[in-house]
């Protein structure tokens, strides 16, 4: 399997990882013939550069991957992954781990580089395989890769095949795999059970809105992760222009990411009581669509003036967050492809987050660096609170002016988490615009690995 390590194989080909500043040391350990071959092919240990040494029978005796220099270590992620598709198809074993790079991150990158979305077109993933080295936690890395694969598959699936019902099916499949429980509130029942904003956003579609509620674990701290599941976003009556609508199949990237994170948590059997909440809707246009200047009443009783129907994600999250805090969890995390302002601020590669507790923010930033899942802290800036207060209602879902769009969205969500002290919100992109090592163009998880790595510090588990 491309996203799993190979079984131990005595015939696995030695694979050296060579940093530029270790080149001379490495050359002292190769044969005269191998040194001549290195000169012939011009191997300089550049980042991602590969070399294979032939054996007398025409096979491969050993291979090496260049890991570059200190500049590459700072600017590039998953250098070993970059080399996977360039290596001849064979099974390899790492033999040299020299230089300023993290073997765990590089091995994870190798696994993630094996991802290939093949549901609609025949594609061939890189088939070189790697025997996992003893110095890294193999089962953990495979669980992370499996969770990331789930996230990518869900985001990459077009909205024609990934509506609210199909997102529910994905959650049920995951729950069945790990013995979790799932409850779903759908259609008119959302009104009966007081989820008015989820219903309002999704009511115009013939694919009924729903709230997916998955629970796993009976011991340990309570953690609730809430993911925005807008399976397609037309913008509603404030319809998006065509250029902005083109990637809206990924507007359920928050839901896909929390399901991937849930897979990791359950596969690794973390000692927590996990709850996953996904408001799954399609923001469509019909005679029943909610309108600009409508005023909706949320589950917690706050009124919200609709000044843009394209700011729907925060509406469905609001009801779900209110529901999450009613269970008195120790920590609530929301993940959403929420604002274009976040992309303008930090681009597609960084996952901006907000945290009510500074200790949680430090844990996330430290973990993000440790696991090559870059995150960036943004402020819950209290002086901007008046920007989300329109006067005619308690809250405005789309403040005018265009300033601080990601921050005002985060402040809006925080109004629905007043009873839980520890709240973290991620405003992710969920999409890799151009292929990079371990991250082919398409859907991608952001922040999940950082959260997974930070949870033991944040929850004391």
C-alpha positions in Angstrom: 0.0 0.0 0.0 1.5 3.4 -1.0 0.5 5.0 2.4 1.9 2.1 4.5 5.4 1.0 5.3 6.7 -2.1 3.7 7.1 -5.3 5.7 10.7 -6.0 6.9 12.6 -7.4 3.9 16.2 -8.7 4.2 16.7 -7.8 0.5 15.6 -4.2 1.0 18.0 -1.8 -0.8 20.0 0.5 1.5 18.9 4.1 1.1 21.2 6.8 2.5 20.0 10.3 3.3 22.8 12.8 2.7 22.8 16.4 3.7 25.2 18.7 1.8 27.3 19.4 4.8 27.7 15.7 5.4 28.7 14.9 1.8 32.4 14.5 2.5 31.8 12.2 5.5 29.4 10.1 3.4 31.9 9.9 0.5 34.5 8.4 2.8 32.2 5.4 3.3 31.5 4.6 -0.3 33.7 2.5 -2.7 36.0 3.9 -5.3 33.5 2.7 -8.0 30.6 4.3 -6.2 32.5 7.6 -5.9 33.2 7.5 -9.7 29.5 7.0 -10.3 28.6 9.9 -8.1 30.9 12.1 -10.1 29.4 10.8 -13.4 25.8 11.5 -12.5 26.6 14.8 -10.7 25.1 13.9 -7.3 25.6 16.9 -5.1 23.1 16.0 -2.3 20.7 18.8 -3.4 17.3 18.6 -1.8 15.3 15.7 -3.3 18.1 14.7 -5.7 18.5 10.9 -6.0 21.1 8.5 -7.1 21.0 4.7 -7.6 24.1 2.6 -7.7 24.0 -0.4 -10.1 25.0 -3.9 -8.9 26.9 -6.4 -11.2 23.7 -8.1 -12.2 22.0 -4.9 -13.4 20.0 -4.3 -10.3 20.3 -1.7 -7.6 23.0 -2.1 -5.0 22.2 1.0 -2.9 20.6 4.4 -3.4 20.8 7.8 -1.8 18.7 10.9 -1.5 20.1 14.4 -1.1 18.6 16.4 1.8 20.0 19.8 0.8 21.5 22.4 3.1 20.3 24.4 6.1 18.4 26.8 3.8 16.5 23.8 2.4 15.7 22.6 5.9 14.0 25.9 6.7 12.2 26.4 3.3 11.2 22.9 2.4 9.0 20.3 4.0 9.2 16.5 3.4 12.4 16.4 1.3 12.4 12.6 1.3 8.9 12.6 -0.1 10.1 14.7 -3.0 12.5 11.8 -4.0 10.0 9.0 -3.7 8.6 9.2 -7.2 12.1 9.6 -8.6 13.6 6.5 -7.1 13.4 3.2 -9.1 10.5 1.0 -8.0 12.0 -1.2 -5.2 11.8 -1.7 -1.5 14.3 0.5 0.5 15.7 0.6 4.0 17.1 3.8 5.5 20.7 3.3 6.5 22.1 6.8 7.2 20.2 9.4 9.1 22.7 12.3 9.2 22.1 16.0 9.0 19.7 18.5 10.5 16.3 16.9 9.7 13.7 14.9 11.5 13.5 11.2 10.5 9.9 11.0 11.8 8.7 13.9 9.7 10.6 12.6 6.7 9.1 9.1 7.0 5.6 10.6 7.4 6.3 12.6 4.3 7.2 9.4 2.4 3.8 7.9 3.4 1.9 11.0 2.4 3.6 11.1 -0.9 1.9 7.8 -1.7 -1.5 9.4 -1.8 -3.2 9.4 -5.1 -6.9 10.2 -5.8 -8.1 7.7 -8.4 -11.9 7.7 -8.1 -12.5 9.3 -11.5 -9.3 8.8 -13.5 -6.7 6.2 -13.5 -3.5 7.4 -11.9 -0.4 5.6 -10.6 1.0 6.5 -7.2 4.7 6.3 -6.6 5.4 2.6 -6.0 8.8 2.7 -4.3 8.3 1.4 -0.8 10.2 1.8 2.5 10.8 -0.5 5.4 10.1 1.7 8.4 13.1 2.4 10.5 13.1 1.4 14.2 13.8 5.0 15.3 10.3 6.2 14.3 6.8 5.2 15.6 5.6 3.3 12.6 2.0 2.5 13.7 1.5 6.2 14.7 2.7 7.4 11.3 0.5 5.0 9.4 -2.5 6.1 11.5 -1.8 9.7 10.7 -1.4 8.9 7.0 -4.7 7.0 7.0 -6.5 10.0 8.7 -5.0 12.4 6.2 -6.0 10.1 3.3 -9.6 10.2 4.6 -9.5 14.0 4.7 -8.1 14.3 1.2 -10.5 11.8 -0.3 -13.5 13.6 1.2 -12.4 17.1 0.0 -11.5 15.8 -3.5 -14.8 14.2 -4.1 -17.0 16.5 -6.2 -20.2 17.9 -4.6 -22.3 15.7 -7.0 -21.1 12.7 -4.9 -20.4 14.4 -1.6 -23.6 16.0 -0.2 -24.8 16.1 3.4 -26.1 12.5 3.1 -22.8 11.2 1.8 -20.9 13.1 4.5 -23.1 11.4 7.0 -22.2 8.0 5.4 -18.5 8.8 5.7 -18.9 9.6 9.4 -20.9 6.4 9.9 -18.2 4.3 8.1 -15.6 5.8 10.3 -17.7 5.2 13.5 -18.2 1.6 12.5 -14.5 1.1 12.0 -13.7 2.1 15.6 -16.9 1.3 17.4 -18.1 4.8 17.9 -21.7 5.9 18.1 -23.5 8.2 15.6 -26.7 10.2 16.0 -28.0 12.4 13.2 -30.7 15.1 13.3 -31.9 15.9 9.8 -34.4 18.0 7.9 -37.4 19.4 9.9 -36.2 17.7 13.0 -33.5 20.4 13.2 -36.2 22.9 13.9 -38.0 20.6 16.4 -34.7 20.1 18.3 -33.7 23.8 18.1 -31.0 24.0 15.5 -32.6 26.9 13.6 -29.5 28.3 11.8 -28.3 24.9 10.5 -31.8 24.4 9.1 -32.0 28.0 7.7 -28.7 27.6 5.7 -29.5 24.2 4.3 -33.3 24.5 3.7 -33.1 25.7 0.1 -31.3 22.6 -1.1 -33.1 19.4 -2.0 -30.3 17.6 -0.2 -31.5 18.0 3.4 -29.4 19.6 6.1 -28.3 17.6 9.1 -26.2 17.6 12.2 -23.9 14.6 12.6 -23.0 13.7 16.1 -20.3 11.0 16.7 -19.1 9.9 20.1 -16.2 7.6 21.1 -14.5 6.8 24.3 -15.8 6.6 27.9 -12.8 7.7 30.0 -10.5 10.7 30.1 -11.0 14.4 29.3 -13.8 15.4 27.1 -12.9 17.0 23.7 -15.4 18.2 21.2 -14.2 18.9 17.6 -16.7 20.7 15.3 -16.2 20.8 11.6 -17.9 23.0 9.0 -19.7 20.7 6.5 -20.9 23.0 3.8 -20.8 20.4 1.0 -21.2 23.1 -1.7 -21.5 26.8 -1.3 -23.1 28.8 -4.1 -23.1 31.9 -1.8 -26.8 31.7 -1.5 -28.8 34.7 -2.8 -25.6 36.7 -2.5 -24.3 34.3 -5.2 -20.6 33.9 -5.7 -19.0 34.8 -9.1 -17.9 31.9 -11.1 -14.3 32.2 -10.2 -15.0 32.1 -6.5 -17.5 29.2 -6.8 -15.0 26.9 -8.6 -13.5 25.4 -5.5 -16.5 25.3 -3.3 -16.6 21.5 -3.2 -13.9 22.0 -0.6 -16.1 24.1 1.7 -16.6 21.0 3.8 -12.9 20.9 4.4 -13.4 21.5 8.1 -15.6 18.5 8.4 -13.2 16.4 6.4 -10.3 17.5 8.6 -12.1 16.7 11.9 -13.0 13.3 10.6 -9.4 12.7 9.6 -8.3 13.9 13.1 -10.9 11.6 14.7 -9.5 8.7 12.7 -6.0 9.5 14.2 -7.3 9.8 17.7 -9.3 6.6 17.6 -6.7 4.6 15.8 -4.1 5.6 18.4 -6.6 5.0 21.2 -5.9 8.3 23.0 -7.5 8.3 26.4 -10.1 10.9 25.7 -13.9 11.1 25.4 -14.2 12.3 21.8 -17.2 14.0 20.3 -17.3 15.1 16.6 -20.1 17.5 15.5 -20.6 18.3 11.8 -23.3 20.6 10.6 -23.7 19.2 7.0 -25.6 21.5 4.6 -25.6 22.7 1.0 -25.9 26.5 0.7 -28.2 26.5 -2.4 -30.6 28.9 -4.1 -34.3 28.4 -4.3 -37.5 30.1 -3.2 -36.9 28.9 0.4 -33.4 30.3 0.7 -32.7 32.6 3.6 -32.3 36.2 2.6 -30.1 39.3 3.2 -31.4 41.3 6.2 -33.2 38.2 7.6 -32.8 38.0 11.3 -32.3 34.4 12.6 -32.4 33.3 16.2 -29.6 30.9 17.1 -29.8 27.9 19.4 -28.5 29.9 22.4 -31.1 32.7 21.8 -28.8 35.2 20.2 -30.2 37.0 17.2 -28.2 37.3 14.0 -28.7 39.8 11.1 -27.9 38.2 7.8 -25.9 40.8 5.9 -24.5 38.3 3.4 -25.8 34.8 2.8 -22.3 33.8 1.7 -21.2 34.1 5.3 -23.1 30.9 6.1 -20.4 28.8 7.7 -20.3 30.7 10.9 -24.1 30.3 11.2 -24.1 26.5 11.1 -21.1 26.3 13.3 -22.8 28.6 15.9 -25.6 26.1 16.6 -23.1 23.2 16.6 -20.8 25.0 19.0 -23.7 25.8 21.4 -24.6 22.2 21.4 -21.0 21.1 22.0 -20.7 23.3 25.1 -23.9 21.9 26.6 -22.0 18.7 27.2 -19.4 20.6 29.3 -16.3 19.4 27.5 -12.8 20.3 28.7 -11.9 21.6 25.2 -13.7 22.6 22.1 -12.0 22.9 18.7 -13.6 24.1 15.5 -12.2 23.7 12.0 -13.6 25.5 9.0 -12.8 26.8 5.6 -14.3 30.0 6.9 -12.9 33.2 5.4 -11.0 34.4 2.3 -9.4 37.0 4.7 -7.4 34.2 6.3 -5.9 33.3 2.9 -5.0 36.9 2.2 -3.3 37.1 5.6 -1.2 33.9 5.6 -1.7 32.2 2.2 -2.7 28.6 1.6 0.1 26.8 3.5 -0.4 28.1 7.0 -3.3 27.2 9.2 -4.3 30.2 11.3 -5.9 29.5 14.7 -7.4 31.4 17.6 -7.2 30.2 21.2 -8.8 31.5 24.4 -6.0 30.1 26.5 -2.3 31.1 25.9 -1.1 27.7 27.1 -3.1 25.9 24.4 -1.7 28.3 21.8 1.9 27.6 22.9 1.3 23.9 22.8 -0.2 24.1 19.2 2.7 26.3 17.9 5.3 23.9 19.4 3.5 20.8 18.1 3.1 22.3 14.6 6.8 22.8 14.2 7.5 19.4 15.6 5.3 17.5 13.1 5.7 19.8 10.1 2.1 21.0 10.2 2.6 24.8 10.2 0.1 26.8 12.2 -0.1 30.5 13.0 -1.7 32.2 16.0 -4.2 34.9 15.4 -5.8 37.1 18.1 -9.3 37.1 19.5 -9.1 40.9 19.4 -11.7 42.2 21.8 -11.7 45.8 20.6 -13.2 44.5 17.3 -16.3 43.2 19.1 -18.4 46.2 18.1 -17.8 45.4 14.4 -20.1 42.3 14.8 -22.9 44.1 16.6 -25.3 45.7 14.1 -27.7 47.2 16.5 -30.9 45.7 15.0 -29.8 42.2 16.2 -27.3 40.9 18.7 -24.8 39.9 15.9 -23.9 40.6 12.3 -22.9 37.7 10.2 -20.9 39.8 7.7 -19.6 43.1 9.0 -19.1 45.8 6.4 -15.8 47.5 5.7 -13.7 44.4 4.8 -11.3 44.8 7.7 -10.2 41.9 9.9 -12.5 39.4 8.3 -11.0 36.3 9.8 -10.8 37.9 13.3 -14.4 39.1 13.3 -15.6 35.6 12.1 -13.6 34.1 15.0 -15.2 36.6 17.5 -18.6 35.7 16.1 -18.0 32.0 16.8 -16.6 32.7 20.3 -20.0 34.2 21.3 -21.4 30.7 21.1 -18.7 29.2 23.4 -19.3 31.1 26.6 -19.5 28.2 29.0 -16.3 26.4 28.0 -13.1 28.2 29.0 -10.9 26.5 26.4 -11.8 27.1 22.8 -9.6 26.8 19.7 -10.8 27.8 16.2 -8.9 27.0 13.0 -9.7 29.1 9.8 -8.1 26.6 7.3 -7.9 26.6 3.5 -8.0 22.8 3.0 -6.6 22.9 -0.5 -3.1 22.5 -2.0 -3.1 24.8 -5.1 0.1 23.4 -6.6 1.7 20.1 -6.0 4.5 20.0 -3.4 6.3 17.1 -1.7 3.8 14.9 0.1 1.0 17.3 -0.9 -0.4 16.7 -4.4 -2.7 19.4 -5.8 -6.1 19.0 -4.3 -7.6 18.5 -0.9 -5.3 18.6 2.1 -5.6 18.5 5.9 -4.4 21.4 7.9 -3.9 21.6 11.7 -5.0 18.1 12.4 -1.4 16.7 13.1 -0.6 19.8 15.2 -3.7 19.2 17.3 -3.0 15.5 17.6 0.6 16.1 18.8 -0.5 18.9 21.2 -3.4 17.0 22.9 -1.2 15.2 25.5 0.2 18.6 26.6 -3.1 20.4 26.5 -5.1 17.7 28.3 -2.5 16.0 30.5 -3.0 12.6 28.9 
